[in-house]
Amino acid sequence: MFALPVLGSNMLQSVSGSANAIWVSHVLGEAALTATANANQIMFLMFGAIFGLSMASNIMVGQAVGAGDEAMTKQVIGSSVGFFLFISLSTGLLGLVLTPSILAAMGTPEASTRDAIDYLRVIFLAMPFMNFFMFLMMAQRGTGDSRTPLYFSILSVAIDMALKPLLLIGWGPVPALGIAGSAYASLIANFITLVVMLVYLYRTNSVLALRPSELRLLIPDLTIVRSLVFKGVPMSFQMMVTSLAAVTVMSMVNRHGVATSAAYGAAAQLWTFVQMPAMAIGAAVSSMAAQNVGAGKMDRVEQVARSGVFWAFLFSAVPIVLIYVADPWVLQAFLPGDSPSLPIAIHINSIVLWGFIPFGLAFVYSGIVRSTGAVWPPLLAMIIALWGVRVPLANYLAPSMGADSIWISYPAAAMVTLILAYAYFRWGGWRNSRMLPSTMVVTDEADTGFGAPSLGEAEAMVDVAAHAKPKEPAKTP
């Protein structure tokens, strides 16, 4: 139940991305779709620089909330916001300046380069708003609220999808901005939603809203910043390693021409939907496990892991089977029926799709491990899987298999990721790690007075009290 709103938010973002691909491909053509596919890889790479800090803050908030320490929760929020804004603005500016050089290094097809630059530069202008919106949503989940972020995702996607065709093709006094119009729609939607979210947090007295007397907390606390950096940077590296591998793979795909690149871009739209359920489960288990870690209830962390693996398998397998059945028709949403890219995209999916099942299970195991603050092992596992398996395998098999070498490398890397993630979950020392060095932790044996019992515990206490016999007075020795 906690994961379903997270899944809803992720699916909405995927719908927005798919709507963008549909409008761009059908209005501007395959070269423009290739431009967005290349630009999106760069965007995800820059998001990776921010994601780890957001995830680290989410875990710290969850542990503080689980321990019932509101003062620590406020301090984590203040330090995170101050530090996060600086990093987010710097990342957006850096990307804005380096856009042409990065696209050239990727080997973006010449027919798509101009569109990719126009699109990506606007995205970098929007990135600070997009990043801060993501940060606040993750922080809300850290407090135990996964529903409110869903409502704001609905608002953001609704605005974005309404503006895309208007700014893309123009209407009345609104000029046709082409591919840049799609990016401007994202900028406007994220800015408006962020403002509305901030108003809501203050109106509802959220623990995330800093009052005037608490604004001093925006000056980063060095202990918290150190924890954010040392715990967040490995998670950022994990996202960046993943994105760099995707950029490298995209450059390999580009060597096979626009038709293959467009097919890859269309297939990747479906992969996003397939990954979303497992990623939602992974986000849910991280938040739930972090609160139980803060409360000292490691037995519940193990229960969360078992449930998470089951639901991740189910939520990954079902959409994969459905796509295999309806693949030709689903892909025609992104590619015209007579496109030479369509049969290539169908072939790609036949090889790649099933590999997202082990990926989903690995994501859950990594989410559990990270909830305690053990962030380096998942990073090392990802480096081994992507840079020790996927990229070298694709290069090694390329002379004999051509583009198929790229598609085969996906499930191979996913299996290695699962093996490594499970091995560390089963035998690693993550259970002894903690994110907050100074949080007072509630344990089952010694309740320090922070936090309240769960509903199940409260019912058990009432039941015991109702049936217990009165104690006899203690006899004096």
BATORSE-265344 format. One record per residue (C-alpha): x, y, z. Coordinates in steps of 0.25 Angstrom, whole numbers, padded with zeros to 4 digits, always signed. Each point is the difference from the previous one (the first is absolute). Last residue first. Layout:
<recs>
XYZ;...
</recs>
This chain:
<recs>
+0051-0041+0208;-0012+0009-0002;-0011-0007-0008;-0004+0007-0012;-0015+0003-0001;-0008-0010-0009;-0001+0004-0014;-0014+0001-0006;-0003-0011-0010;+0002+0004-0014;-0011-0002-0010;-0003+0015-0003;+0014+0005+0001;+0005-0011-0010;-0011+0004-0010;+0003+0015+0002;+0015-0002-0002;-0003-0009-0013;-0009+0011-0006;+0011+0010+0002;+0010-0009-0006;-0008-0002-0012;-0003+0015-0002;+0015+0003+0001;+0005+0006+0013;+0003+0014+0001;+0013+0008-0001;+0011+0004+0009;-0001-0004+0015;+0013-0007+0001;-0006-0014-0002;+0010-0010+0004;-0001-0015-0004;-0007+0003-0013;+0009+0011-0004;-0002+0015-0002;+0012+0007-0006;+0005+0013+0005;+0006+0006-0013;+0015+0005+0001;+0007-0007-0011;-0011+0000-0010;+0002-0009-0012;+0002-0014+0007;+0007-0013-0003;+0000-0013+0008;-0011-0007-0009;+0009+0003-0012;+0010-0010+0004;-0001-0009-0013;-0004-0015+0000;-0015+0000-0006;-0001+0014-0004;+0014+0000-0006;-0003-0013-0008;-0013+0005-0004;+0005+0013-0007;+0012-0008-0006;-0009-0010-0007;-0011+0010-0004;+0010+0009-0006;+0007-0011-0008;-0014-0004-0005;-0003+0014-0005;+0013+0001-0007;-0003-0012-0008;-0014+0005-0003;+0005+0013-0006;+0013-0006-0007;-0009-0008-0010;-0006+0013-0006;+0014+0006-0003;+0006-0012-0006;-0013-0001-0009;+0005+0013-0007;+0011-0007-0007;+0001-0015+0004;+0015-0004-0004;+0007+0013+0000;-0009+0005+0012;+0002-0011+0009;+0012+0006+0008;-0006+0014+0000;-0013-0004+0005;+0007-0009+0011;+0009+0011+0004;-0011+0010+0002;-0010-0010+0007;+0010-0008+0009;+0011+0007+0007;-0005+0014-0002;-0015-0003+0002;+0000-0012+0010;+0013+0003+0007;-0003+0015+0002;-0014-0003+0005;+0005-0010+0010;+0010+0010+0005;-0011+0010+0001;-0009-0009+0008;+0012-0003+0009;+0003+0014+0003;-0013+0005+0006;-0002-0007+0013;-0008+0011+0007;-0010-0008+0006;-0011+0002-0011;+0011-0003-0010;+0000-0015+0003;-0015+0000-0002;+0000+0008-0013;+0011-0009-0005;-0008-0013+0002;-0013+0007-0006;+0008+0005-0013;+0006-0014-0001;-0014-0006-0001;-0004+0010-0011;+0013-0003-0008;-0003-0015+0000;-0013+0003-0006;+0005+0011-0010;+0008-0010-0007;-0013-0006-0006;-0001+0013-0009;+0013+0000-0007;+0000-0011-0011;-0014+0000-0006;+0000+0015+0003;+0011+0003-0010;-0007-0009-0011;-0013+0008+0002;+0008+0013-0001;+0007-0004-0013;-0013-0004-0006;-0005+0014+0003;+0012+0008-0005;-0003-0002-0015;-0012+0009+0003;-0013-0005-0007;-0009+0000+0013;+0006+0013+0005;+0008-0001+0012;-0003+0004+0014;-0014-0004+0002;+0003-0011-0010;+0009-0007+0011;-0013-0004+0007;-0006-0007-0012;+0012-0008-0004;+0003-0004+0015;-0014-0004+0004;+0004-0014+0006;+0014+0003+0004;-0005+0013+0006;-0010-0008+0009;+0010-0010+0004;+0010+0011+0004;-0011+0008+0007;-0003-0013+0009;+0014-0004+0003;+0005+0014+0006;-0012+0002+0010;+0001-0015+0004;+0015+0000+0002;+0000+0013+0008;-0012-0005+0008;+0007-0012+0005;+0014+0007+0002;-0007+0011+0008;-0007-0009+0009;+0013-0008+0004;+0007+0013+0002;-0011+0007+0008;+0000-0012+0009;+0015+0001+0002;-0001+0014+0004;-0011-0004+0010;+0010-0008+0007;+0010+0012+0000;-0010+0008+0010;+0010+0010+0005;-0010+0012-0002;+0010+0007-0009;+0002-0013-0008;-0015-0002+0000;-0002+0014-0006;+0011-0003-0010;-0006-0014-0004;-0013+0007-0004;+0006+0011-0008;+0010-0009-0007;-0011-0011-0002;-0009+0010-0007;+0011+0006-0009;+0003-0014-0005;-0015-0004-0002;-0001+0013-0008;+0013-0004-0008;-0006-0014-0002;-0013+0006-0006;+0007+0010-0008;+0010-0009-0007;-0011-0005-0010;-0005+0013-0003;+0014+0006-0003;+0003-0013-0009;-0012+0004-0009;+0006+0014-0003;+0014-0007-0002;-0007-0008-0012;-0003+0013-0007;+0014+0006+0003;+0007-0013-0005;-0009+0000-0013;+0004+0015-0002;+0015-0004+0001;-0002-0012-0009;-0006+0008-0011;+0009+0012+0002;+0013-0008-0002;+0007-0012+0006;+0011+0008+0006;-0010+0008+0008;-0003-0013+0008;+0015+0000+0005;-0001+0014+0004;-0013-0003+0007;+0007-0012+0007;+0010+0010+0005;-0011+0010+0005;-0007-0011+0007;+0013-0004+0007;+0002+0014+0004;-0014+0000+0005;+0002-0012+0009;+0014+0005+0005;-0007+0013+0002;-0011-0007+0008;+0010-0008+0008;+0009+0012+0002;-0012+0008+0006;-0002-0012+0009;+0015+0001+0004;-0001+0015+0002;-0012-0001+0009;+0006-0008+0012;+0013+0008+0000;-0006+0013-0004;-0013+0000+0008;+0008-0005+0012;+0010+0011-0001;-0012+0010-0002;-0007-0006+0012;+0013+0002+0009;+0003+0014-0007;-0014+0005+0003;-0004+0008-0012;-0005+0014+0002;-0014-0002-0004;-0003-0003+0015;+0001+0015+0003;-0014+0000-0007;-0006-0006+0012;-0005+0012+0007;-0007+0004-0014;-0006-0014+0000;+0006-0011-0008;-0011-0009-0007;+0005-0015-0001;-0007-0003+0013;-0013+0004-0007;-0009+0011+0006;-0011-0002-0010;+0001+0014-0006;+0015+0000-0001;+0001-0013-0007;-0012+0004-0010;+0007+0013-0003;+0013-0008-0003;-0008-0010-0009;-0007+0011-0008;+0014+0007-0003;+0006-0013-0004;-0012-0003-0009;+0001+0013-0007;+0015-0001-0003;-0001-0015-0004;-0011+0003-0010;+0007+0012-0006;+0013-0007-0002;-0006-0013-0006;-0008+0008-0010;+0012+0008-0004;+0007-0014-0003;-0011-0003-0010;+0000+0014-0006;+0015-0002-0003;-0004-0011-0009;-0008+0009-0009;-0002+0014+0006;-0013+0003-0008;-0004+0013+0004;-0012+0003+0010;-0009+0011-0005;-0009-0010-0007;+0005-0014+0002;+0014-0005-0001;+0006-0014-0004;+0008-0004+0012;-0004+0011+0010;-0015-0004-0001;+0003-0015-0002;+0009+0000+0013;-0009+0010+0009;-0011-0010+0004;+0009-0011+0002;+0009+0008+0009;-0011+0006+0008;-0007-0014+0002;+0014-0006+0004;+0003+0010+0010;-0014+0000+0007;+0000-0016+0000;+0014+0000+0006;-0005+0010+0011;-0011-0010+0004;+0010-0012+0000;+0010+0008+0009;-0012+0001+0010;-0002-0015+0000;+0014-0005+0004;+0000+0006+0014;+0009-0008+0010;+0009+0011+0004;+0010-0005-0010;-0010+0000-0011;-0002+0015+0002;+0015+0002-0001;+0000-0008-0014;-0011+0010-0005;+0008+0012+0005;+0013-0005-0007;-0008-0003-0013;-0006+0014+0000;+0014+0006+0003;+0006-0008-0012;-0011+0004-0010;+0001+0015+0004;+0015+0000-0001;-0001-0008-0013;-0009+0010-0008;+0012+0008-0006;+0007-0013-0003;-0012-0005-0007;+0000+0012-0008;+0014-0003-0005;-0003-0014-0003;-0011+0003-0010;+0007+0010-0008;+0013-0008+0000;-0007-0013-0004;-0008+0007-0011;+0014+0005-0006;+0006-0014+0002;-0011-0009-0007;+0005+0000-0014;+0014-0001+0004;-0002-0013+0008;+0004+0002+0014;+0014-0006+0002;+0000+0001+0015;+0012+0009+0000;-0008+0010-0009;-0011+0000+0010;+0009+0002+0011;+0007+0012-0007;-0013+0007-0004;-0007-0001+0014;+0013+0004+0008;-0005+0014+0004;-0014-0003+0004;+0004-0013+0007;+0009+0008+0009;-0011+0010+0003;-0009-0011+0004;+0010-0007+0009;+0004+0013+0007;-0015+0003+0003;-0003-0014+0005;+0013+0000+0009;-0003+0013+0006;-0015-0003+0002;+0004-0014+0007;+0009+0006+0010;-0010+0010+0006;-0012-0010-0002;+0008-0012+0007;+0005+0009+0012;-0014+0004+0003;-0007-0013-0002;+0010-0008+0008;-0001+0011+0011;-0015-0001+0000;+0000-0016+0001;+0011+0002+0011;-0010+0008+0008;-0011-0009-0003;+0007-0012+0006;-0011-0011+0001;+0011-0011-0003;-0008-0004-0013;-0001+0014-0004;+0015+0002+0001;+0003-0013-0008;-0010+0004-0010;+0006+0014-0002;+0014-0005-0001;-0005-0010-0010;-0007+0011-0008;+0013+0009+0001;+0008-0011-0006;-0009-0002-0011;-0001+0015-0003;+0016+0000+0000;+0001-0012-0009;-0010+0006-0010;+0007+0013-0002;+0012-0005-0009;-0009-0011-0006;-0009+0011-0005;+0012+0005-0009;+0001-0014-0006;-0015-0001-0002;+0000+0013-0008;+0012-0005-0008;-0008-0013-0004;-0012+0009-0002;+0007+0008-0011;+0004-0012-0008;-0014-0006+0000;-0006+0014-0002;+0009+0002-0013;-0003-0014-0005;-0015+0004+0001;+0003+0013-0008;+0007-0009-0011;-0012-0009+0000;-0010+0011-0004;-0005+0014+0005;-0015-0002+0002;-0001-0015+0002;+0013-0003+0007;+0000+0013+0009;-0015-0002+0004;+0002-0015+0003;+0013+0002+0007;-0006+0011+0009;-0012-0008+0003;+0010-0011+0004;+0007+0009+0010;-0013+0005+0006;-0005-0014+0001;+0014-0004+0007;-0002+0011+0010;-0014-0005+0003;+0005-0014+0002;+0010+0005+0010;-0010+0008+0008;-0010-0012-0001;+0011-0010+0005;+0003+0009+0011;-0015+0000+0004;+0000-0015-0001;+0013-0002+0008;-0006+0003+0014;-0012-0009-0003;
</recs>
